[in-house]
C-alpha cells in the first residue's frame, strides 16, 4: 500500500513524500495516485480547486520480481478487472485524521469490466474513467474545498499470471498547514502509559488462564463421561455376546438333536423295510417251494429261484444305494440350512451391535441436551423462586416489569395491571383470547445468559426478536465484531448478535418470521426453518421454505436468494462479488453477490443502498422491520 502525503500550505508548491509499506502479499508498484492543486477560484466563478488522478497500466512482458529487502516474489497484475476511488471520512470534525479505527471509506466512482467507462457530475465532483486492455484510469475534478483537503484511496483489482486475484491500493493523505509546521518543528509521538499496558497485559493473562482452566475442567468432565459410556458399551457388548453365544449353543444342540432323531427314524424305517422285504421274500420262497413240491418241475423252479434271487439281490443293492443317496441329500440340505441359520444369527448380531452403538451415541447426545435443559430449568426455577420470595415478603401481588414499547403503541393495547412477567419465551404463551402478558416482554434467556425481547402475542407468541429497525436512531454500518456481539437498544433499534443467533438456533430447530411495513401496509415473510453456522463458517445462513405476503416470486429472490451465503461486513468481505458488497450496499448481511434483500441497509435511502427487498417483480423499501425466531 502506498501512502502519499500532500502538503496543504496555501501559495506553496506541493511536496510529496511516499512511504511504501508491504502488507502481506499486496504490491502496488504500478498504481499511481496524484493530486494537482489549482489556484483559488476567482470570486463568482466555479472552477476546480484540485484534480485527483489515479492510473494503472499493465506490462505483460515484465515478470514477477523478488523484493530486495525480504526475498519474496511479488505478484503483478496481468489483467485489470476494476478500479475505484474512495474518500476517507472521519466520524466528526474533532476526530484525529490518524485514528483509522473509526474512519470509513465512501465510494467516489469506479470502472469495472462490466461498466468500463464513466462520466458523471455530482456532489461538486466531475468524474471521468476508462478501463481498457492493459490500463485503467480515473480523473476527479474537485470543486469543494473540503474535498481538496480530504484523504483519498485508489484501489485496483485484477488477476495475476497464475490466475490468482490481486488487490492493490494507494492512499493520499494531505497535511494541513498546522500539521506541516509541527512535522517540521517537532515530532508527534503518542505516549502510552507503561503501567496501563502492564495492567492490561495482566488482565488478559488472567482471562486466558481462567479460560484455559475452565476448558481443561470441561474436557476432563467430558473425557470422564466418554470413558463411562465406553465402559457401559463394553459391559453391554460382553453381555450381548454371551447371550448370542448361548443362543448359538442352544441352536446347535437343537439341530444336533433333530439330526440324531432324523437318523434314528431313517434307520428304524430302513430296518422295518428290510424286515418287511425279508418277510415277503420268505413268503415267496415258501410259495415257490410249495409249487415245486406240487408240480415236480425242479429245474424250472430252480432257474426261477436263481432269477428271483439275482433280481432280489439287485433290488436290495439298488434300494440301499437309493436310501444312502437320499440320506446324503438330506444331510447336505440339513448342513446348508444349518449354515444359513448361523449366518442369519451372525448378521442379526452385527445389526444389533450397530443399533446398540447408535443408541449409545443418541443417548450421549440426549444426555448433553438434557443437561442443557436441566440447567435452563434450574435457572427458570431459581427465577420463579425469587419472584415468589418477593411476593411473600411484600404480602401483596406485584406485576413484574414489562417492556413499554412506544414504537408499537398503535399496534397493541396498553399493558394492563393483570399482565405478569412470564418466566420463559415459548410457543402457546399467547392464545389470542385471554392475554396474560404484554405484547413484548424483556427477560433473561437461560441458555444465552443475556436479556432478550420476547413477542408473546404473534401466532401464539414465543418469538425471540433478533433484529428491529424503527428509525434512524441506530447506525447499522458496523464492524464484524459489533455484528458478532450485537448492538442497539431492545426498546428501539437493535441487532441481537450473530454469536447469540448461532447459539440459539444450533441447539434446537427454529422457524423465522419477518414483519415489515411497506408503503403503510403490514406484510410478513415466514420460513419453515432458520439457523446460522458458527464463526469458523462466517455465520453461514441456512433457510427453509418461504410463505407470506411480502412476496418472493421464486427461491432466487428476497431473503431466499441469500440462502447458504456467508455473513459480510465492511471489514470482512465473505461475498462472491469481486468488490465488497457490504461497502457498495452499506450494512452487514448475507450478501452472496450482492443483494435481493438487505434489512440492515442505510435508513432513509429509497434504493438498493437502503433497507431493501426485491420480490422478483417489484422492489420494496420497508420503513419498519422485525426479524424473530421461534423454537419448533
C-alpha positions in Angstrom: 0.0 0.0 0.0 1.4 3.4 -1.0 0.6 6.4 1.3 1.1 9.8 -0.4 1.3 12.8 1.9 0.4 16.1 0.2 1.1 19.5 1.9 -1.9 21.8 2.0 0.0 25.0 2.6 -1.5 27.9 0.6 0.5 29.6 -2.2 3.3 27.0 -1.8 4.5 24.2 -4.1 3.1 20.8 -3.0 5.8 18.5 -1.7 5.2 14.7 -1.9 6.6 12.0 0.4 6.0 8.4 -0.5 6.2 5.7 2.1 6.0 2.1 0.9 4.7 -0.5 3.4 4.4 -4.1 2.3 1.2 -5.6 3.8 1.0 -9.4 3.3 1.3 -10.1 -0.5 -0.2 -6.9 -1.8 2.2 -5.0 -4.1 1.3 -1.7 -5.8 4.4 -0.6 -7.7 2.5 0.3 -10.9 -0.5 2.1 -9.2 -0.2 5.9 -9.2 -2.4 8.4 -7.3 -1.7 12.1 -7.6 -3.4 15.4 -6.6 -2.7 18.6 -8.6 -3.8 21.8 -6.9 -5.2 24.8 -8.8 -5.0 28.5 -7.7 -8.0 29.7 -5.7 -11.1 30.4 -7.9 -12.0 34.0 -8.8 -14.9 35.2 -6.7 -18.2 34.3 -8.5 -16.7 31.5 -10.7 -16.9 27.7 -10.1 -13.6 26.1 -11.1 -11.9 23.1 -9.6 -9.5 23.6 -6.6 -7.7 20.4 -7.4 -7.6 17.4 -9.8 -7.2 13.9 -8.4 -5.8 11.3 -10.9 -5.4 7.5 -10.4 -3.9 5.3 -13.1 -2.6 1.7 -13.5 -1.0 0.1 -16.6 0.0 -3.5 -17.1 3.2 -4.6 -18.9 2.8 -8.4 -19.5 6.4 -8.6 -20.6 7.7 -7.8 -17.1 7.8 -10.9 -14.9 7.3 -11.1 -11.2 10.4 -9.8 -9.3 11.6 -10.6 -5.8 11.5 -7.9 -3.1 15.1 -7.0 -2.4 14.5 -6.4 1.3 12.7 -9.7 2.0 13.4 -12.0 -0.9 9.7 -12.5 -1.6 8.3 -12.8 -5.1 5.6 -10.1 -5.6 2.6 -10.9 -7.9 2.0 -8.5 -10.7 -1.5 -7.8 -12.2 -1.8 -9.3 -15.7 -5.4 -8.4 -16.3 -7.2 -5.4 -14.7 -10.8 -6.2 -13.6 -11.9 -3.0 -11.7 -10.6 0.4 -10.3 -12.3 2.5 -7.7 -11.6 5.8 -5.8 -12.7 6.2 -2.2 -12.9 9.2 0.1 -11.9 8.6 3.7 -14.4 10.2 6.1 -13.9 10.6 9.9 -16.8 10.3 12.4 -16.6 14.0 13.4 -14.7 17.1 12.8 -12.9 16.7 16.1 -11.6 13.3 15.4 -7.9 12.8 14.6 -7.0 12.1 11.0 -4.7 9.3 12.1 -7.4 7.4 14.0 -8.1 4.7 11.4 -10.3 2.6 13.6 -13.4 4.9 13.3 -12.8 6.0 9.6 -14.9 4.7 6.8 -14.4 4.9 3.0 -17.1 6.4 0.8 -17.0 5.3 -2.9 -16.5 8.3 -5.2 -16.5 6.4 -8.5 -15.4 3.1 -10.2 -14.9 1.4 -13.5 -15.3 -2.4 -14.0 -15.1 -4.9 -16.8 -19.0 -4.7 -16.9 -19.0 -0.9 -16.9 -15.7 0.1 -18.5 -16.4 3.8 -18.9 -17.6 6.6 -16.5 -18.6 10.2 -17.0 -20.7 11.9 -14.3 -21.0 15.2 -12.4 -22.4 15.1 -8.8 -21.7 16.5 -5.3 -19.2 19.1 -6.6 -17.2 16.4 -8.4 -16.7 15.7 -12.1 -15.6 12.1 -12.8 -14.1 10.6 -16.0 -13.0 7.0 -16.0 -11.9 4.4 -18.6 -11.0 0.7 -18.3 -9.4 -0.8 -21.4 -6.9 -3.6 -22.3 -3.8 -3.2 -20.2 -4.7 0.1 -18.4 -7.3 1.8 -16.2 -7.6 5.5 -15.1 -10.0 7.7 -13.0 -9.9 11.5 -13.1 -11.8 13.6 -10.5 -12.1 17.4 -10.6 -12.8 18.6 -7.1 -14.7 21.9 -6.6 -15.4 21.8 -2.8 -12.6 23.0 -0.6 -13.3 20.2 1.9 -12.7 17.6 -0.9 -9.4 19.3 -1.8 -8.2 18.8 1.7 -9.5 15.3 2.2 -7.8 11.9 2.2 -8.4 9.6 -0.8 -7.6 5.9 -1.6 -7.4 4.3 -5.1 -7.9 0.6 -5.3 -7.4 -1.7 -8.3 -8.4 -5.3 -8.6 -7.1 -7.9 -11.2 -5.7 -11.3 -11.9 -2.0 -12.3 -11.9 -0.2 -14.6 -14.3 -1.2 -17.6 -12.2 -4.9 -16.8 -12.2 -5.0 -15.5 -8.6 -7.0 -12.5 -7.6 -4.7 -9.5 -6.7 -5.9 -6.3 -4.9 -3.7 -3.1 -4.8 -4.4 0.2 -3.2 -2.7 3.5 -2.6 -3.7 6.3 -0.3 -3.2 10.1 -0.5 -3.1 11.9 2.9 -2.9 15.7 2.9 -1.2 17.6 5.7 -2.7 20.9 6.8 -0.5 23.9 7.4 -0.6 23.4 11.2 0.3 19.7 10.9 3.1 20.5 8.4 4.6 23.1 10.8 4.6 20.6 13.6 6.1 18.0 11.4 9.0 20.4 10.6 9.4 21.6 14.1 9.0 18.6 16.2 7.7 15.0 16.4 4.2 13.9 17.3 4.8 10.7 19.3 1.9 9.1 21.1 2.8 8.4 24.8 1.3 5.2 26.2 1.4 4.6 29.9 3.6 1.5 30.7 1.6 1.0 33.8 -1.7 0.9 31.8 -0.1 -1.6 29.4 1.1 -3.8 32.2 -2.3 -3.8 33.8 -3.9 -4.6 30.5 -1.4 -7.5 29.9 -2.1 -8.8 33.4 -5.9 -8.8 32.9 -5.5 -10.5 29.5 -3.2 -13.1 31.1 -5.7 -13.8 33.9 -8.6 -14.1 31.5 -6.6 -16.5 29.3 -5.6 -18.6 32.3 -9.2 -18.7 33.6 -10.4 -19.8 30.2 -7.7 -22.5 29.9 -8.6 -23.8 33.4 -12.3 -23.8 32.5 -11.7 -25.6 29.2 -9.4 -28.2 31.0 -12.2 -28.9 33.6 -14.8 -29.3 30.9 -12.5 -31.5 28.8 -11.8 -33.7 31.9 -15.5 -33.9 32.6 -16.3 -34.8 29.0 -13.5 -37.5 29.0 -14.9 -39.0 32.1 -18.4 -39.2 30.5 -16.9 -40.7 27.4 -14.9 -43.3 29.4 -18.1 -44.2 31.4 -20.1 -44.6 28.1 -17.3 -46.8 26.7 -17.3 -48.9 29.9 -21.1 -49.2 29.7 -20.8 -50.1 26.0 -18.2 -52.8 26.7 -20.3 -54.3 29.5 -23.4 -54.3 27.3 -21.4 -55.7 24.4 -20.0 -58.5 26.5 -23.4 -59.3 27.9 -24.9 -59.3 24.4 -22.0 -61.6 23.1 -22.7 -64.0 25.9 -26.4 -64.1 25.1 -25.7 -64.7 21.4 -23.2 -67.4 22.2 -25.8 -69.1 24.4 -28.4 -68.8 21.7 -26.0 -70.3 19.1 -25.1 -73.1 21.5 -28.7 -73.9 22.2 -29.5 -73.8 18.4 -26.6 -76.2 17.7 -28.0 -78.6 20.4 -31.5 -78.4 18.9 -30.0 -79.0 15.4 -27.9 -82.0 16.6 -30.8 -83.4 18.5 -33.1 -83.2 15.4 -30.3 -84.7 13.3 -29.9 -87.6 15.6 -33.6 -88.1 15.7 -33.9 -88.0 11.9 -31.1 -90.6 11.6 -32.7 -92.8 14.1 -36.1 -92.6 12.3 -34.3 -93.3 9.0 -32.5 -96.4 10.4 -35.8 -97.6 12.0 -37.7 -97.2 8.8 -34.9 -98.9 6.8 -34.9 -101.9 9.2 -38.6 -102.1 9.1 -38.5 -102.0 5.3 -35.8 -104.7 5.2 -37.8 -106.9 7.6 -40.9 -106.4 5.5 -39.0 -107.2 2.4 -37.5 -110.3 4.0 -40.9 -111.5 5.1 -42.2 -111.0 1.6 -39.3 -112.9 0.2 -39.6 -115.7 2.7 -43.3 -115.9 1.9 -42.4 -116.0 -1.8 -39.8 -118.7 -1.3 -42.3 -120.8 0.7 -44.9 -120.5 -2.1 -42.2 -121.4 -4.6 -41.2 -124.5 -2.6 -44.8 -125.4 -2.3 -45.2 -125.2 -6.1 -42.0 -127.2 -6.6 -43.4 -129.9 -4.4 -46.8 -129.8 -6.2 -45.6 -129.7 -9.8 -42.3 -131.6 -9.6 -40.8 -129.1 -12.0 -37.5 -128.8 -10.2 -35.3 -127.4 -12.9 -37.6 -124.7 -13.9 -38.2 -123.7 -10.4 -34.5 -123.7 -9.6 -34.0 -121.4 -12.6 -36.8 -119.2 -11.4 -35.4 -119.3 -7.9 -32.0 -118.2 -9.2 -33.5 -115.5 -11.3 -35.6 -114.3 -8.3 -32.6 -114.4 -6.0 -30.5 -112.4 -8.5 -33.2 -109.8 -9.0 -33.8 -109.7 -5.3 -30.1 -109.1 -4.6 -30.0 -106.4 -7.3 -33.2 -104.8 -5.8 -31.6 -104.8 -2.4 -28.4 -103.2 -3.7 -30.3 -100.5 -5.6 -32.7 -99.9 -2.7 -29.7 -99.5 -0.4 -28.0 -97.1 -2.8 -31.2 -95.1 -3.2 -31.6 -94.9 0.5 -27.9 -93.8 1.0 -28.2 -91.2 -1.7 -31.4 -89.8 -0.1 -29.7 -89.8 3.3 -26.7 -87.8 1.8 -29.0 -85.4 0.1 -30.9 -84.8 3.3 -27.6 -84.4 5.2 -26.3 -81.9 2.7 -29.6 -80.0 2.8 -29.5 -80.0 6.6 -25.9 -78.7 6.7 -26.9 -75.9 4.2 -29.8 -74.9 6.3 -27.6 -75.0 9.4 -25.0 -72.7 7.8 -27.8 -70.3 6.6 -29.3 -70.2 10.1 -25.8 -69.5 11.6 -25.2 -66.7 9.0 -28.6 -65.1 9.8 -27.8 -65.2 13.5 -24.3 -63.6 12.8 -25.9 -60.8 10.7 -28.5 -60.3 13.4 -25.8 -60.0 16.0 -23.8 -57.4 13.9 -27.0 -55.4 13.2 -27.9 -55.5 16.9 -24.3 -54.3 17.8 -24.6 -51.4 15.3 -28.0 -50.4 16.6 -26.6 -50.6 20.1 -23.7 -48.3 19.1 -26.1 -45.8 17.5 -28.3 -46.0 20.6 -25.4 -45.1 22.8 -24.4 -42.2 20.6 -28.0 -41.0 20.7 -28.1 -41.4 24.5 -24.9 -39.4 24.8 -26.4 -36.6 22.6 -29.6 -36.8 24.6 -27.6 -36.6 27.8 -26.0 -33.3 26.7 -29.4 -31.9 25.7 -30.9 -33.0 29.0 -28.0 -31.4 30.8 -28.6 -28.1 29.0 -32.3 -28.4 29.5 -31.8 -29.1 33.2 -29.6 -26.0 33.6 -32.3 -24.0 31.8 -35.0 -25.4 34.1 -32.8 -24.7 37.1 -32.4 -21.1 36.1 -36.1 -20.8 35.5 -36.9 -22.4 38.8 -34.5 -20.0 40.5 -36.1 -17.1 38.8 -39.6 -18.3 39.9 -38.4 -18.8 43.5 -37.1 -15.3 43.6 -40.4 -14.0 42.3 -42.3 -16.0 45.0 -40.0 -14.7 47.7 -40.6 -11.1 46.6 -44.4 -11.7 46.6 -44.3 -13.3 50.1 -42.2 -10.6 51.5 -44.4 -7.8 50.2 -47.6 -9.8 51.1 -49.4 -8.5 48.0 -49.4 -9.5 44.3 -47.0 -7.5 42.2 -46.6 -7.3 38.5 -43.1 -7.7 37.1 -41.5 -5.1 34.9 -42.6 -5.3 31.3 -41.4 -3.6 28.2 -43.3 -0.4 27.3 -42.6 -0.3 23.6 -43.6 3.1 22.4 -42.9 2.2 18.8 -45.7 -0.3 18.8 -48.2 1.6 20.9 -50.6 1.9 18.0 -50.4 -1.8 17.2 -51.1 -3.2 20.6 -53.3 -2.1 23.6 -51.7 -0.6 26.6 -50.5 -3.2 29.1 -52.9 -3.7 32.0 -52.0 -4.4 35.6 -53.2 -8.0 35.3 -50.3 -8.7 32.8 -47.5 -10.5 34.6 -43.9 -11.2 33.6 -43.5 -14.7 32.1 -40.6 -16.9 33.1 -39.9 -18.1 29.5 -40.5 -17.4 25.8 -42.4 -20.3 24.3 -45.0 -21.1 21.7 -48.5 -21.0 23.1 -47.9 -18.4 25.8 -50.5 -16.2 24.0 -53.7 -17.9 22.9 -55.2 -14.8 21.3 -58.1 -14.7 23.7 -57.1 -14.1 27.3 -53.7 -12.4 27.0 -51.9 -12.5 30.4 -48.6 -11.0 29.1 -47.6 -7.7 27.5 -47.2 -7.9 23.7 -43.4 -7.6 24.1 -41.5 -8.6 27.3 -37.8 -8.3 28.1 -36.4 -11.3 30.0 -33.2 -13.1 30.7 -32.7 -16.1 28.5 -31.4 -19.1 30.4 -29.1 -20.5 27.7 -27.8 -17.3 26.2 -27.3 -15.8 29.7 -28.4 -12.4 28.4 -31.5 -10.3 28.1 -33.8 -10.9 25.1 -37.0 -9.4 23.7 -40.0 -11.9 23.5 -43.0 -11.4 21.2 -45.8 -13.0 23.3 -48.8 -12.4 21.0 -48.0 -13.2 17.3 -49.4 -16.6 16.3 -49.4 -17.9 19.9 -46.2 -16.0 20.9 -42.8 -17.4 21.8 -40.9 -15.3 19.2 -37.4 -14.1 20.2 -36.7 -10.8 18.3 -33.2 -10.8 16.7 -33.4 -7.5 14.7 -35.6 -4.4 14.7 -35.5 -1.2 12.6 -37.9 1.6 13.5 -36.0 4.8 12.9 -32.6 6.3 12.0 -31.6 6.2 15.7 -29.0 3.4 15.3 -26.2 3.1 12.7 -26.2 -0.4 11.1 -23.0 0.2 9.1 -20.9 -1.7 11.8 -17.8 -3.9 12.0 -17.6 -7.7 12.1 -17.0 -7.7 15.9 -20.0 -5.4 16.5 -22.3 -7.7 14.4 -20.9 -10.7 16.3 -21.6 -9.2 19.8 -24.7 -7.3 18.9 -25.6 -3.6 19.4 -28.5 -1.2 19.9 -31.4 -1.0 22.4 -34.1 -3.6 22.9 -36.7 -0.9 23.2 -35.9 0.5 19.8 -33.4 -0.4 17.0 -31.0 -3.3 17.7 -29.2 -6.4 16.3 -29.0 -9.2 19.0 -25.6 -10.5 17.7 -24.5 -13.3 15.3 -23.0 -15.4 18.1 -26.2 -15.3 20.1 -28.3 -16.2 17.0 -25.9 -19.2 16.3 -26.1 -20.4 19.9 -29.9 -20.1 19.9 -30.6 -21.9 16.5 -27.9 -24.6 16.7 -29.3 -26.4 19.8 -32.9 -26.8 18.5 -34.7 -26.3 15.2 -36.3 -22.8 14.8 -38.6 -21.1 12.4 -38.3 -17.5 11.4 -40.8 -14.6 10.7 -40.1 -11.1 9.4 -42.7 -8.4 10.0 -42.4 -5.3 7.8 -44.3 -2.1 7.0 -44.2 -1.2 3.2 -46.0 1.9 2.0 -48.1 1.9 5.1 -49.2 -1.7 4.8 -48.2 -4.5 7.2 -46.6 -7.5 5.4 -44.6 -10.5 6.5 -42.3 -13.3 5.4 -42.1 -16.7 7.2 -39.7 -19.6 6.8 -40.1 -23.2 7.9 -36.6 -23.3 9.3 -33.7 -20.9 10.1 -30.2 -21.2 11.6 -26.7 -19.8 11.1 -23.4 -21.7 11.4 -20.6 -20.7 13.8 -17.9 -18.0 13.2 -15.5 -20.6 11.6 -18.0 -20.8 8.7 -18.6 -17.0 8.8 -22.2 -17.4 10.2 -23.4 -19.0 7.0 -27.2 -18.8 6.5 -29.4 -21.9 6.4 -33.0 -21.2 5.4 -36.2 -23.2 4.8 -39.2 -22.7 2.6 -41.0 -19.3 2.2 -44.6 -18.3 2.9 -46.1 -14.8 3.5 -47.5 -11.6 2.0 -44.4 -9.5 1.2 -43.6 -11.7 -1.9 -40.9 -14.0 -3.3 -41.5 -14.9 -6.9 -39.1 -17.9 -6.7 -36.3 -19.1 -4.4 -34.0 -16.8 -6.3 -35.4 -13.6 -4.8 -36.0 -12.0 -1.4 -34.1 -13.5 1.6 -34.2 -17.0 -0.1 -31.7 -15.7 -2.6 -29.1 -15.4 0.2 -29.6 -19.0 1.5 -26.3 -20.8 2.1 -24.3 -17.4 1.9 -21.8 -16.2 4.5 -22.1 -13.0 6.5 -20.1 -10.0 5.4 -19.2 -6.5 6.9 -17.2 -3.7 5.5 -14.1 -5.0 7.4 -14.6 -8.7 6.5 -15.6 -9.5 2.9 -17.1 -13.0 2.5 -19.3 -12.5 -0.5 -18.8 -13.9 -4.0 -18.5 -10.4 -5.7 -15.1 -9.1 -6.7 -15.9 -5.9 -4.8 -17.1 -5.8 -1.1 -20.9 -5.8 -1.2 -21.0 -4.5 2.4 -19.3 -1.3 1.2 -21.3 -1.0 -2.0 -24.6 -1.5 -0.1 -23.7 -0.3 3.4 -24.6 -2.7 6.2 -24.0 -6.2 7.5 -25.8 -9.1 5.7 -25.5 -12.5 3.9 -24.7 -10.7 0.6 -24.0 -13.6 -1.8 -23.1 -11.4 -4.8 -24.8 -8.9 -3.9 -28.4 -8.4 -2.8 -32.1 -9.2 -3.4 -32.7 -8.2 0.2 -30.9 -6.1 2.9 -32.8 -5.3 6.0 -29.6 -3.8 7.6 -29.2 -1.2 4.9 -28.9 2.6 5.4 -32.1 4.1 6.9 -34.0 6.6 4.7 -32.4 5.6 1.4 -35.1 4.5 -1.1 -32.9 2.3 -3.3 -30.6 -0.8 -3.2 -28.3 1.1 -0.7 -31.1 1.4 1.9 -33.5 -1.1 3.5 -34.4 -3.2 0.5 -36.5 -6.2 -0.6 -36.9 -7.4 -4.2 -39.8 -9.9 -4.8 -38.8 -10.8 -8.4 -41.3 -8.3 -9.8 -41.2 -5.2 -7.6 -38.6 -3.6 -5.4 -39.9 -2.7 -1.9 -38.5 -0.3 0.7 -39.6 -1.2 4.3 -39.9 1.6 6.9 -40.2 -0.9 9.7 -38.6 -4.4 10.1 -38.6 -7.0 12.8 -36.8 -10.4 12.5 -37.7 -13.0 15.1 -37.2 -16.8 15.6 -39.2 -19.4 17.5 -38.4 -23.0 18.5 -40.3 -25.6 16.6 
